[in-house]
């Protein structure tokens, strides 16, 4: 039985003299796609003022389920009830009109437009621009997710873009709010502020359907959790009464493996970065004299609040931006003036944060996306002619090795769930056996089991002698993976320090820009 911190009394005659305390109910929902049974006889309910989690592995059917609630797809069978009335929205506009709002995991924003312009596009009846800008400022500040309505989306970090999606949805005051991985690009502090807001909304009667792979987050903040496995409901529990490992076992049907850090030893210096400086770009963050070294078999973790230069750093390391002051040297070879393809040939690979549009092309198949970075190192082209059979084989190896849930390598990247696409993108780079690998947010939006698998794959890669740089906002992830830790603050990278013995208090100081003596003083 679930424990409901904020559950309100809500009674409505459903037409046959029976009253209900449910705001939303799904009965026997089913949805199939070619080769995939996404949802199979799914039934569950959400009470008013309840924060209700949907848990499941990537590909378990969570996204399909909430898309039916939001009117993006129609169920093949079953029915939904909202507030005691039949809920069968023909499209998202109808769903919003009935009081359903949704914050998507993947951003649906236009880079060339401002925050206010993007939010107006997502509203059915936007107010005058001045009034809307004022409301954006008020609401975003109240939720602790400040936004400047006049800034262009292209200038925002992933975390700031997520704020736009959240604020756009909350402006419509929904009675059922669906949130798909809303904290995946938020700092712990930002996430706590968001949860305070969600609890306030729940206390006022708003029901929240919450998708997240952060099990400790679910245990702390959610009243109920419905668990999906292979499209079916396998249970509804009170998450606070179960450990994270128990919830993960329910999701996957087996005990979750622990990450194994053994078998690694640092060797010679592989990657040396010195004096790296870059322009801020369009309202971005300039890198300021960034330098570090990474040895063979070593993982360097770089943490930082969103928007402090992470995107600029990975672009400079991958070769997307060149011609700026500073050097990038690998195994004694200066790659500073080389672009991405030359760096890949040399063994320096990178996986950016934005998996849909940057790391992968949505409308291209997985096979075609495998070619994008693997053509040279995997021998997928000869004399300028692509070897599609070899490319398909490479894509199939990625799918098998990283348990990517998809009908096959011909599937478009945009058709995959966010977590499955993330597994594909990270797997594509790891299977190329890079000499040095730089990844940004490697487990963003993946379930607990898949996150453990990705982290283990990074550890194994380092164990085979690669130098690995992990840029992440997940501090637990960095402390689990890294041999040394550095913080990026306003484009300045702190001197890396050994992770062993590092406390969260020290990490917090480093993220805030306190380095050297101040951090050492805390450790004393």
FIFI-536120 format. One record per residue (C-alpha): residue number from 1; x, y, z. Coordinates in nm, 3 decimals, padded with zeros to 5 digits, always signed. Layout:
FIFI-536120
NUM, X, Y, Z
...
//
This chain:
FIFI-536120
1, +00.000, +00.000, +00.000
2, +00.136, +00.342, -00.091
3, +00.191, +00.612, +00.165
4, +00.049, +00.946, +00.050
5, +00.203, +01.254, +00.209
6, -00.030, +01.495, +00.029
7, -00.320, +01.276, -00.080
8, -00.645, +01.474, -00.080
9, -01.004, +01.359, -00.058
10, -01.158, +01.366, -00.402
11, -01.499, +01.208, -00.443
12, -01.698, +01.200, -00.763
13, -01.991, +00.988, -00.874
14, -01.876, +00.796, -01.182
15, -02.230, +00.739, -01.311
16, -02.323, +00.414, -01.139
17, -02.342, +00.547, -00.785
18, -01.981, +00.460, -00.701
19, -01.749, +00.736, -00.584
20, -01.378, +00.744, -00.639
21, -01.078, +00.921, -00.485
22, -00.878, +00.895, -00.806
23, -00.787, +01.185, -01.027
24, -00.653, +00.960, -01.303
25, -00.697, +00.593, -01.388
26, -00.570, +00.375, -01.670
27, -00.751, +00.047, -01.737
28, -00.603, -00.218, -01.964
29, -00.405, +00.019, -02.187
30, -00.220, -00.149, -02.475
31, -00.010, -00.013, -02.759
32, +00.192, -00.197, -03.024
33, +00.439, -00.087, -03.288
34, +00.587, -00.304, -03.563
35, +00.783, -00.571, -03.381
36, +00.728, -00.419, -03.036
37, +00.452, -00.451, -02.774
38, +00.520, -00.123, -02.596
39, +00.235, -00.145, -02.343
40, +00.042, -00.458, -02.250
41, -00.272, -00.434, -02.033
42, -00.141, -00.146, -01.821
43, -00.363, -00.043, -01.529
44, -00.286, +00.199, -01.244
45, -00.433, +00.506, -01.074
46, -00.314, +00.839, -00.940
47, -00.483, +01.021, -00.653
48, -00.520, +01.398, -00.622
49, -00.216, +01.553, -00.461
50, -00.010, +01.239, -00.516
51, +00.344, +01.228, -00.653
52, +00.335, +00.898, -00.841
53, +00.649, +00.752, -00.998
54, +00.669, +00.540, -01.311
55, +00.968, +00.308, -01.288
56, +01.113, +00.074, -01.545
57, +01.415, -00.002, -01.757
58, +01.475, +00.191, -02.077
59, +01.224, +00.048, -02.323
60, +00.987, -00.076, -02.049
61, +00.702, +00.133, -02.193
62, +00.704, +00.444, -01.975
63, +00.733, +00.695, -02.258
64, +00.459, +00.530, -02.465
65, +00.230, +00.529, -02.163
66, +00.265, +00.898, -02.086
67, +00.235, +00.985, -02.457
68, -00.108, +00.821, -02.455
69, -00.208, +01.027, -02.151
70, -00.085, +01.344, -02.322
71, -00.257, +01.270, -02.653
72, +00.053, +01.211, -02.864
73, -00.047, +00.853, -02.946
74, -00.377, +00.665, -02.927
75, -00.405, +00.338, -02.734
76, -00.494, +00.023, -02.927
77, -00.719, -00.084, -02.641
78, -00.815, +00.014, -02.289
79, -00.945, +00.340, -02.148
80, -00.837, +00.633, -01.934
81, -01.037, +00.837, -01.681
82, -00.951, +01.188, -01.563
83, -01.149, +01.348, -01.283
84, -01.419, +01.087, -01.323
85, -01.462, +01.158, -01.695
86, -01.346, +00.958, -01.995
87, -01.006, +01.084, -02.105
88, -00.931, +01.017, -02.473
89, -00.740, +01.321, -02.603
90, -00.708, +01.338, -02.981
91, -00.392, +01.549, -02.952
92, -00.183, +01.736, -02.692
93, -00.400, +02.047, -02.728
94, -00.700, +01.845, -02.612
95, -00.497, +01.695, -02.328
96, -00.387, +02.040, -02.212
97, -00.746, +02.164, -02.231
98, -00.848, +01.881, -01.997
99, -00.577, +01.977, -01.750
100, -00.282, +01.754, -01.842
101, +00.063, +01.909, -01.875
102, +00.388, +01.740, -01.971
103, +00.756, +01.827, -01.933
104, +00.949, +01.625, -02.191
105, +01.289, +01.468, -02.147
106, +01.401, +01.579, -02.493
107, +01.384, +01.951, -02.548
108, +01.138, +02.086, -02.804
109, +01.289, +02.430, -02.842
110, +01.398, +02.651, -03.134
111, +01.759, +02.764, -03.089
112, +01.717, +03.088, -03.284
113, +01.426, +03.211, -03.071
114, +01.424, +03.360, -02.722
115, +01.298, +03.196, -02.405
116, +00.975, +03.400, -02.418
117, +00.919, +03.323, -02.788
118, +00.963, +02.951, -02.729
119, +00.726, +02.949, -02.435
120, +00.467, +03.144, -02.634
121, +00.485, +02.883, -02.912
122, +00.400, +02.614, -02.658
123, +00.092, +02.794, -02.528
124, -00.251, +02.765, -02.688
125, -00.343, +03.127, -02.604
126, -00.028, +03.319, -02.512
127, -00.070, +03.656, -02.340
128, +00.092, +03.976, -02.471
129, +00.470, +03.942, -02.483
130, +00.537, +04.191, -02.202
131, +00.292, +04.013, -01.972
132, +00.437, +03.674, -02.063
133, +00.794, +03.790, -01.998
134, +00.691, +03.920, -01.659
135, +00.519, +03.590, -01.574
136, +00.822, +03.389, -01.686
137, +01.047, +03.597, -01.462
138, +00.810, +03.564, -01.166
139, +00.741, +03.193, -01.199
140, +01.100, +03.091, -01.275
141, +01.227, +03.291, -00.978
142, +00.961, +03.144, -00.749
143, +01.068, +02.792, -00.847
144, +01.437, +02.867, -00.804
145, +01.505, +02.813, -01.176
146, +01.579, +03.169, -01.291
147, +01.537, +03.249, -01.659
148, +01.594, +03.561, -01.865
149, +01.298, +03.576, -02.110
150, +01.510, +03.768, -02.363
151, +01.794, +03.516, -02.393
152, +01.817, +03.302, -02.704
153, +01.786, +02.928, -02.658
154, +02.113, +02.873, -02.847
155, +02.297, +03.043, -02.562
156, +02.153, +02.821, -02.288
157, +02.309, +02.512, -02.135
158, +02.115, +02.186, -02.121
159, +02.017, +02.256, -01.761
160, +01.886, +02.601, -01.851
161, +01.691, +02.458, -02.146
162, +01.525, +02.213, -01.912
163, +01.419, +02.508, -01.697
164, +01.240, +02.655, -02.000
165, +01.046, +02.331, -02.050
166, +00.948, +02.313, -01.684
167, +00.839, +02.676, -01.658
168, +00.646, +02.657, -01.988
169, +00.444, +02.369, -01.849
170, +00.384, +02.515, -01.504
171, +00.248, +02.838, -01.650
172, -00.066, +02.646, -01.756
173, -00.148, +02.527, -01.400
174, -00.220, +02.162, -01.491
175, -00.413, +01.932, -01.256
176, -00.211, +01.630, -01.377
177, +00.154, +01.713, -01.439
178, +00.370, +01.457, -01.621
179, +00.742, +01.501, -01.570
180, +00.987, +01.292, -01.774
181, +01.335, +01.299, -01.615
182, +01.305, +01.663, -01.501
183, +01.614, +01.654, -01.278
184, +01.846, +01.478, -01.523
185, +02.033, +01.801, -01.599
186, +01.974, +01.984, -01.270
187, +02.224, +02.018, -00.989
188, +02.130, +01.862, -00.653
189, +02.048, +02.208, -00.522
190, +01.825, +02.287, -00.820
191, +01.657, +01.949, -00.785
192, +01.577, +02.013, -00.419
193, +01.417, +02.345, -00.510
194, +01.213, +02.171, -00.779
195, +01.095, +01.907, -00.532
196, +00.990, +02.176, -00.287
197, +00.780, +02.323, -00.567
198, +00.632, +01.984, -00.655
199, +00.536, +01.922, -00.293
200, +00.367, +02.261, -00.284
201, +00.176, +02.181, -00.603
202, +00.077, +01.843, -00.462
203, -00.045, +02.003, -00.139
204, -00.273, +02.221, -00.354
205, -00.418, +01.912, -00.525
206, -00.207, +01.880, -00.839
207, -00.125, +01.518, -00.920
208, +00.223, +01.450, -01.051
209, +00.321, +01.153, -01.265
210, +00.697, +01.135, -01.232
211, +00.946, +00.943, -01.447
212, +01.302, +00.919, -01.319
213, +01.586, +00.671, -01.307
214, +01.725, +00.822, -00.988
215, +01.594, +00.568, -00.739
216, +01.701, +00.752, -00.425
217, +01.515, +01.054, -00.560
218, +01.204, +00.838, -00.605
219, +01.235, +00.691, -00.256
220, +01.263, +01.032, -00.096
221, +01.001, +01.230, -00.281
222, +00.737, +01.000, -00.435
223, +00.430, +00.861, -00.259
224, +00.371, +00.568, -00.496
225, +00.563, +00.389, -00.768
226, +00.415, +00.180, -01.047
227, +00.680, -00.050, -01.191
228, +00.681, -00.154, -01.558
229, +00.877, -00.441, -01.705
230, +00.860, -00.520, -02.078
231, +00.543, -00.313, -02.114
232, +00.353, -00.471, -01.824
233, +00.281, -00.354, -01.470
234, +00.464, -00.581, -01.227
235, +00.367, -00.397, -00.910
236, +00.273, -00.076, -00.732
237, +00.467, -00.006, -00.413
238, +00.548, +00.261, -00.160
239, +00.906, +00.345, -00.267
240, +01.010, +00.467, +00.078
241, +00.960, +00.113, +00.208
242, +01.214, -00.038, -00.034
243, +01.585, +00.013, -00.093
244, +01.717, +00.140, -00.426
245, +01.858, -00.206, -00.498
246, +01.519, -00.367, -00.429
247, +01.344, -00.123, -00.664
248, +01.606, -00.188, -00.932
249, +01.557, -00.564, -00.893
250, +01.181, -00.520, -00.942
251, +01.247, -00.325, -01.260
252, +01.484, -00.573, -01.420
253, +01.362, -00.895, -01.260
254, +01.707, -00.971, -01.120
255, +01.961, -00.842, -00.870
256, +02.152, -00.539, -00.997
257, +02.528, -00.585, -01.038
258, +02.761, -00.362, -00.840
259, +03.023, -00.159, -01.025
260, +03.368, -00.320, -01.007
261, +03.655, -00.070, -00.979
262, +03.929, -00.332, -00.948
263, +04.201, -00.417, -01.198
264, +04.310, -00.064, -01.297
265, +04.648, +00.098, -01.264
266, +04.753, +00.439, -01.397
267, +05.031, +00.435, -01.654
268, +05.199, +00.694, -01.875
269, +05.044, +01.032, -01.954
270, +04.815, +00.999, -02.257
271, +04.629, +01.331, -02.279
272, +04.778, +01.670, -02.191
273, +04.574, +01.990, -02.211
274, +04.741, +02.323, -02.141
275, +04.631, +02.686, -02.152
276, +04.303, +02.603, -02.324
277, +04.112, +02.924, -02.379
278, +03.802, +02.977, -02.589
279, +03.556, +03.253, -02.663
280, +03.218, +03.241, -02.493
281, +03.023, +03.228, -02.816
282, +02.661, +03.340, -02.806
283, +02.619, +03.421, -02.435
284, +02.805, +03.102, -02.343
285, +03.093, +03.060, -02.099
286, +03.453, +03.124, -02.204
287, +03.721, +02.874, -02.106
288, +04.005, +03.038, -01.915
289, +04.347, +02.877, -01.924
290, +04.218, +02.521, -01.869
291, +04.484, +02.256, -01.820
292, +04.507, +01.896, -01.697
293, +04.670, +01.560, -01.767
294, +04.513, +01.214, -01.783
295, +04.712, +00.892, -01.766
296, +04.648, +00.556, -01.925
297, +04.407, +00.360, -01.707
298, +04.289, +00.674, -01.527
299, +03.948, +00.843, -01.508
300, +03.941, +01.219, -01.448
301, +03.603, +01.345, -01.330
302, +03.503, +01.704, -01.404
303, +03.200, +01.841, -01.218
304, +03.019, +02.170, -01.243
305, +02.684, +02.342, -01.238
306, +02.522, +02.358, -01.583
307, +02.643, +02.650, -01.795
308, +02.995, +02.681, -01.653
309, +03.178, +02.585, -01.970
310, +03.112, +02.213, -02.007
311, +02.990, +02.240, -02.367
312, +03.280, +02.467, -02.461
313, +03.528, +02.224, -02.304
314, +03.407, +01.915, -02.487
315, +03.391, +02.111, -02.815
316, +03.753, +02.218, -02.767
317, +03.866, +01.865, -02.681
318, +03.674, +01.695, -02.962
319, +03.804, +01.939, -03.224
320, +03.470, +02.102, -03.300
321, +03.634, +02.432, -03.212
322, +03.998, +02.496, -03.305
323, +04.229, +02.792, -03.353
324, +04.202, +02.913, -02.994
325, +04.493, +02.955, -02.750
326, +04.605, +02.639, -02.576
327, +04.722, +02.291, -02.670
328, +04.572, +01.942, -02.683
329, +04.844, +01.679, -02.697
330, +04.791, +01.302, -02.707
331, +05.079, +01.058, -02.680
332, +05.317, +01.341, -02.763
333, +05.130, +01.443, -03.078
334, +04.992, +01.798, -03.093
335, +04.629, +01.780, -03.209
336, +04.544, +02.143, -03.132
337, +04.485, +02.245, -03.495
338, +04.315, +01.918, -03.595
339, +03.939, +01.878, -03.644
340, +03.715, +01.599, -03.510
341, +03.794, +01.339, -03.778
342, +04.171, +01.376, -03.744
343, +04.139, +01.346, -03.366
344, +03.928, +01.032, -03.404
345, +04.194, +00.878, -03.628
346, +04.449, +00.956, -03.358
347, +04.228, +00.786, -03.098
348, +04.072, +01.088, -02.923
349, +03.693, +01.036, -02.922
350, +03.413, +01.233, -02.759
351, +03.045, +01.189, -02.671
352, +02.859, +01.520, -02.618
353, +02.575, +01.580, -02.376
354, +02.298, +01.645, -02.632
355, +02.237, +01.297, -02.771
356, +01.953, +01.393, -03.004
357, +02.079, +01.636, -03.265
358, +02.443, +01.658, -03.159
359, +02.560, +01.303, -03.087
360, +02.299, +01.146, -03.316
361, +02.078, +01.254, -03.607
362, +01.713, +01.178, -03.520
363, +01.592, +01.091, -03.871
364, +01.890, +00.871, -03.956
365, +01.896, +00.499, -03.874
366, +02.116, +00.352, -03.604
367, +02.334, +00.206, -03.878
368, +02.378, +00.550, -04.035
369, +02.447, +00.703, -03.695
370, +02.711, +00.438, -03.632
371, +02.886, +00.557, -03.948
372, +02.897, +00.920, -03.828
373, +03.185, +00.866, -03.587
374, +03.290, +00.510, -03.667
375, +03.359, +00.525, -04.039
376, +03.734, +00.561, -04.012
377, +03.824, +00.364, -03.699
378, +03.587, +00.076, -03.785
379, +03.678, +00.058, -04.155
380, +03.324, +00.136, -04.266
381, +03.435, +00.306, -04.587
382, +03.685, +00.219, -04.858
383, +03.799, +00.467, -05.121
384, +03.512, +00.696, -05.027
385, +03.248, +00.423, -05.062
386, +03.052, +00.321, -04.752
387, +03.041, -00.045, -04.657
388, +02.680, -00.073, -04.539
389, +02.714, -00.439, -04.441
390, +03.006, -00.355, -04.211
391, +02.820, -00.052, -04.076
392, +02.513, -00.262, -03.998
393, +02.734, -00.518, -03.825
394, +02.893, -00.243, -03.613
395, +02.549, -00.109, -03.517
396, +02.436, -00.461, -03.424
397, +02.743, -00.503, -03.203
398, +02.660, -00.179, -03.021
399, +02.298, -00.286, -02.975
400, +02.400, -00.626, -02.835
401, +02.686, -00.510, -02.615
402, +02.491, -00.224, -02.455
403, +02.145, -00.384, -02.448
404, +01.986, -00.117, -02.667
405, +01.612, -00.193, -02.681
406, +01.518, -00.144, -03.047
407, +01.359, -00.349, -03.328
408, +01.689, -00.337, -03.516
409, +01.971, -00.126, -03.663
410, +01.740, +00.015, -03.928
411, +01.536, +00.199, -03.665
412, +01.562, +00.579, -03.667
413, +01.757, +00.721, -03.373
414, +01.468, +00.954, -03.289
415, +01.235, +00.655, -03.237
416, +01.439, +00.523, -02.943
417, +01.369, +00.615, -02.583
418, +01.616, +00.864, -02.443
419, +01.796, +00.608, -02.232
420, +01.831, +00.359, -02.515
421, +01.973, +00.625, -02.746
422, +02.217, +00.723, -02.473
423, +02.336, +00.362, -02.446
424, +02.383, +00.353, -02.823
425, +02.581, +00.679, -02.835
426, +02.813, +00.584, -02.548
427, +02.852, +00.229, -02.680
428, +02.941, +00.358, -03.027
429, +03.242, +00.541, -02.888
430, +03.355, +00.277, -02.636
431, +03.349, -00.007, -02.890
432, +03.593, +00.188, -03.107
433, +03.854, +00.133, -02.834
434, +03.971, +00.494, -02.813
435, +04.308, +00.585, -02.673
436, +04.136, +00.873, -02.491
437, +03.761, +00.925, -02.444
438, +03.580, +01.238, -02.327
439, +03.213, +01.198, -02.231
440, +02.964, +01.456, -02.108
441, +02.674, +01.334, -01.891
442, +02.726, +00.965, -01.980
443, +02.424, +00.831, -01.789
444, +02.177, +01.114, -01.848
445, +01.826, +00.968, -01.858
446, +01.915, +00.599, -01.831
447, +01.776, +00.354, -01.575
448, +01.974, +00.235, -01.275
449, +02.079, -00.092, -01.434
450, +02.186, +00.073, -01.760
451, +02.369, +00.348, -01.569
452, +02.566, +00.084, -01.380
453, +02.645, -00.091, -01.709
454, +02.769, +00.232, -01.873
455, +02.982, +00.317, -01.572
456, +03.128, -00.032, -01.573
457, +03.202, -00.002, -01.945
458, +03.392, +00.322, -01.879
459, +03.586, +00.158, -01.597
460, +03.663, -00.141, -01.818
461, +03.780, +00.090, -02.097
462, +04.019, +00.259, -01.854
463, +04.122, -00.086, -01.736
464, +04.232, -00.163, -02.093
465, +04.465, +00.138, -02.084
466, +04.251, +00.425, -02.214
467, +04.255, +00.772, -02.060
468, +03.897, +00.874, -01.974
469, +03.751, +01.216, -01.894
470, +03.397, +01.214, -01.750
471, +03.215, +01.548, -01.737
472, +02.900, +01.517, -01.528
473, +02.662, +01.702, -01.300
474, +02.596, +01.379, -01.108
475, +02.834, +01.406, -00.813
476, +02.768, +01.051, -00.695
477, +02.863, +00.929, -01.042
478, +03.188, +01.126, -01.042
479, +03.286, +01.010, -00.694
480, +03.210, +00.651, -00.792
481, +03.404, +00.656, -01.120
482, +03.688, +00.901, -01.087
483, +04.044, +00.861, -00.968
484, +04.085, +01.239, -00.960
485, +03.826, +01.517, -00.950
486, +03.827, +01.875, -01.077
487, +03.554, +02.139, -01.075
488, +03.463, +02.371, -01.362
489, +03.339, +02.710, -01.245
490, +03.279, +03.003, -01.482
491, +03.518, +02.851, -01.733
492, +03.799, +02.797, -01.481
493, +03.906, +02.441, -01.398
494, +04.032, +02.371, -01.049
495, +04.353, +02.168, -01.001
496, +04.252, +01.799, -01.002
497, +04.264, +01.630, -00.661
498, +04.246, +01.260, -00.567
499, +03.885, +01.146, -00.533
500, +03.960, +00.905, -00.249
501, +03.869, +01.072, +00.078
502, +03.706, +01.372, -00.091
503, +03.394, +01.484, +00.095
504, +03.078, +01.637, -00.048
505, +03.155, +01.952, +00.151
506, +03.488, +01.986, -00.031
507, +03.322, +01.912, -00.364
508, +03.061, +02.179, -00.293
509, +03.334, +02.435, -00.224
510, +03.515, +02.343, -00.544
511, +03.196, +02.371, -00.751
512, +03.146, +02.718, -00.605
513, +03.493, +02.826, -00.717
514, +03.688, +02.769, -00.394
515, +04.016, +02.596, -00.478
516, +04.353, +02.533, -00.324
517, +04.393, +02.653, +00.035
518, +04.019, +02.687, +00.101
519, +03.951, +02.326, +00.009
520, +04.258, +02.206, +00.192
521, +04.138, +02.392, +00.503
522, +03.807, +02.204, +00.495
523, +03.997, +01.874, +00.475
524, +04.213, +01.961, +00.776
//
